[in-house]
Every structure is written in C-alpha cells, then in structure tokens.
Amino acid sequence: MPSPEDAVPAQVSDRAEDPDALLRRLRELGDLKRDGILTDEAFTAAESALLRRFG
C-alpha cells in the first residue's frame, strides 16, 4: 500500500508559489478520502506533507 506522502507528487516543490496547484492537490486528496481510497489518517498525513511542501 502506498504511503500518504506518495499521494503528493515530487514536483510540488517546483510549483510552491502556485496557489492554484495547492488547491487542486487539496481537492484531489479530499476526493480520494471521500471515495474511501485514503483513510482519515492517510489523508491527514498527505495533507500535512502537501502543506509543508507549499509552505
């Protein structure tokens, strides 16, 4: 099973100043959670990793 960090692409750092990219990724993570692909724990970990990379 992939780790939550795998849900965040490596190239995110290239787009760290693109707020639209951040919003797209957050929506994608939300969709994965809603569809039952990510657990609450995996979603939280992936969301935190994504926000750290954009931060």
HELIX and SHEET records of a PDB file:
HELIX    1   1 PRO A    4  ALA A    7  5                                   4    
HELIX    2   2 ALA A   10  ARG A   15  5                                   6    
HELIX    3   3 PRO A   19  ARG A   34  1                                  16    
HELIX    4   4 ASP A   40  PHE A   54  1                                  15    
END                                                                             
